[in-house]
Amino acid sequence: MKAILVDPSTSGNPLRWDDVPDPKSGAGEVLVDVHATAVNRADLLQRAGAYPPPPGAPEYLGLEMAGVISEAGATVGEWQPGDRVCALLAGGGYAEQVAVPHPLLLRLPDEWDFIRGAGLMEVFLTAFVNLFMEADLREGETVLIHGGASGVGTAAIQLAREAGCRCLATAGTPEKVARCRELGADVAVNYREEDFGAALAGEVVDVILDIGGADYLQRNVELLNLRGRLVVIALLTGATGSLDLAALQRKRLRVIGSVLRNRTLEEKAEIVRAFRNRFWPALIDGRAAPVIDSVLPITAADQAHQILADNRNVGKVILTVRDAAG
Ligand SMILES: NC(=O)c1ccc[n+]([C@@H]2O[C@H](COP(=O)([O-])OP(=O)(O)OC[C@H]3O[C@@H](n4cnc5c(N)ncnc54)[C@H](OP(=O)(O)O)[C@@H]3O)[C@@H](O)[C@H]2O)c1
């Protein structure tokens, strides 16, 4: 089959679509013909050599995909060849085929194309696990979502709205701020034009989904209400900050660090199951949906990465591998 390979010996670590060995499915796995995959910020880090795949994961980029099962062994439950699916991956989505543990599959509704399916899993599951499993966000609470126009942010705003929460967001351009409001944010702040801490000072914030890290830490802690929860999922301004432990103690705050990719299969399976039980009806009804920024062929993976590197996307950048309309 073909997959995207990274060339670390050349400046910029260019990507190329080239021949690689066919994957084999192990016990409890299905083999899927990939129709579309999607770009995540983590792919840019992996390409740069800063985010290696966890042990046992395929070496190729790609944390999610949608496609059609081509082979299903005996121990994969309900799944059969011909089933249209999307899946969370530990790697290997930028390829013609990938082996997937069956608990990480969701069935694509008939009316969904592979593009919508490909942009779903990584960002909706990241938003879900961090807001609802890690931070225990409850109906009626207020949540602040940093990077509201990112893939994860667009999913998080929709899930928070669906859960009956007041939703605040930050984003870096007027257009992104407007998109956050369209998706359901009650308040959206352009953090490049005004200080988000000052702009949101009157809010009583229960949960923050943070991608800022170091430079955001003090303002996040100041904004949090009694028993507030700060979930750090990325460190875009740096990894080391100064934490006001007195505020932490006084307000009984919890600071939670979280990654999805390196969790065990059992943990991921539980996240997929809990997400399906709670939010699948909203996705089927169209009350929530992946926000698709752009669609490019897999051979244009370099250009697709550049869209994320330039912070130009709102939501997901999709890469098509086969016919993605079906
Ligand atoms: N821990 C986990 O399990 C996990 C899982 C998935 C994703 N993530 C992380 O979550 C973040 C969102 O992921 P994604 O794939 O949805 O990303 P994405 O679509 O590429 O969006 C990232 C956005 O972050 C904002 N940004 C970039 N540099 C920034 C900076 N220095 N300060 C503040 N904001 C900055 C930009 O939006 P503006 O133009 O609005 O600034 C950019 O568009 C990424 O950092 C990713 O690594 C973590």
The ligand as a MOL file (V3000), in Angstrom:
LIG
                    3D

  0  0  0     0  0            999 V3000
M  V30 BEGIN CTAB
M  V30 COUNTS 48 52 0 0 0
M  V30 BEGIN ATOM
M  V30 1 N -3.8780 16.3920 25.0990 0
M  V30 2 C -4.5360 15.7970 24.1140 0
M  V30 3 O -4.9580 14.6400 24.2260 0
M  V30 4 C -4.7910 16.5380 22.8410 0
M  V30 5 C -5.5460 15.9290 21.8290 0
M  V30 6 C -5.8260 16.6670 20.6640 0
M  V30 7 C -5.3120 17.9660 20.5300 0
M  V30 8 N -4.5440 18.4760 21.5280 0 CHG=1
M  V30 9 C -4.0040 19.8360 21.4110 0
M  V30 10 O -5.0810 20.7420 21.3740 0
M  V30 11 C -4.7500 21.8460 20.5260 0
M  V30 12 C -5.8130 21.9540 19.4550 0
M  V30 13 O -5.6290 20.8660 18.5630 0
M  V30 14 P -6.1680 20.9360 17.0750 0
M  V30 15 O -5.6050 19.7960 16.3050 0
M  V30 16 O -7.6210 21.1330 17.1580 0 CHG=-1
M  V30 17 O -5.4290 22.2780 16.6230 0
M  V30 18 P -5.6330 23.2880 15.4290 0
M  V30 19 O -6.9100 23.0670 14.7120 0
M  V30 20 O -4.3410 23.3140 14.6890 0
M  V30 21 O -5.7820 24.6940 16.2010 0
M  V30 22 C -4.7970 25.1750 17.0390 0
M  V30 23 C -5.0730 26.6800 17.2630 0
M  V30 24 O -4.3270 27.0810 18.3850 0
M  V30 25 C -4.1520 28.4880 18.3160 0
M  V30 26 N -2.7820 28.8180 18.6520 0
M  V30 27 C -1.6710 28.5400 17.9410 0
M  V30 28 N -0.5840 29.0070 18.5690 0
M  V30 29 C -1.0380 29.6060 19.7060 0
M  V30 30 C -0.4090 30.2780 20.7760 0
M  V30 31 N 0.9240 30.4520 20.8160 0
M  V30 32 N -1.1730 30.7620 21.7790 0
M  V30 33 C -2.5060 30.5930 21.7480 0
M  V30 34 N -3.1810 29.9660 20.7600 0
M  V30 35 C -2.4360 29.4780 19.7520 0
M  V30 36 C -4.4810 28.9070 16.8740 0
M  V30 37 O -5.7530 29.5430 16.8790 0
M  V30 38 P -5.8910 31.1370 16.9990 0
M  V30 39 O -5.7170 31.6820 15.6260 0
M  V30 40 O -7.2690 31.2950 17.5300 0
M  V30 41 O -4.8170 31.5710 17.9350 0
M  V30 42 C -4.5800 27.5690 16.1520 0
M  V30 43 O -5.4420 27.6280 15.0500 0
M  V30 44 C -3.3870 21.5690 19.9280 0
M  V30 45 O -2.4080 22.2850 20.6260 0
M  V30 46 C -3.2160 20.0660 20.1280 0
M  V30 47 O -1.8650 19.6900 20.2600 0
M  V30 48 C -4.2850 17.8040 22.6640 0
M  V30 END ATOM
M  V30 BEGIN BOND
M  V30 1 1 1 2
M  V30 2 2 2 3
M  V30 3 1 2 4
M  V30 4 1 4 5
M  V30 5 2 4 48
M  V30 6 2 5 6
M  V30 7 1 6 7
M  V30 8 2 7 8
M  V30 9 1 8 9
M  V30 10 1 8 48
M  V30 11 1 9 10
M  V30 12 1 9 46
M  V30 13 1 10 11
M  V30 14 1 11 12
M  V30 15 1 11 44
M  V30 16 1 12 13
M  V30 17 1 13 14
M  V30 18 2 14 15
M  V30 19 1 14 16
M  V30 20 1 14 17
M  V30 21 1 17 18
M  V30 22 2 18 19
M  V30 23 1 18 20
M  V30 24 1 18 21
M  V30 25 1 21 22
M  V30 26 1 22 23
M  V30 27 1 23 24
M  V30 28 1 23 42
M  V30 29 1 24 25
M  V30 30 1 25 26
M  V30 31 1 25 36
M  V30 32 1 26 27
M  V30 33 1 26 35
M  V30 34 2 27 28
M  V30 35 1 28 29
M  V30 36 1 29 30
M  V30 37 2 29 35
M  V30 38 1 30 31
M  V30 39 2 30 32
M  V30 40 1 32 33
M  V30 41 2 33 34
M  V30 42 1 34 35
M  V30 43 1 36 37
M  V30 44 1 36 42
M  V30 45 1 37 38
M  V30 46 2 38 39
M  V30 47 1 38 40
M  V30 48 1 38 41
M  V30 49 1 42 43
M  V30 50 1 44 45
M  V30 51 1 44 46
M  V30 52 1 46 47
M  V30 END BOND
M  V30 END CTAB
M  END
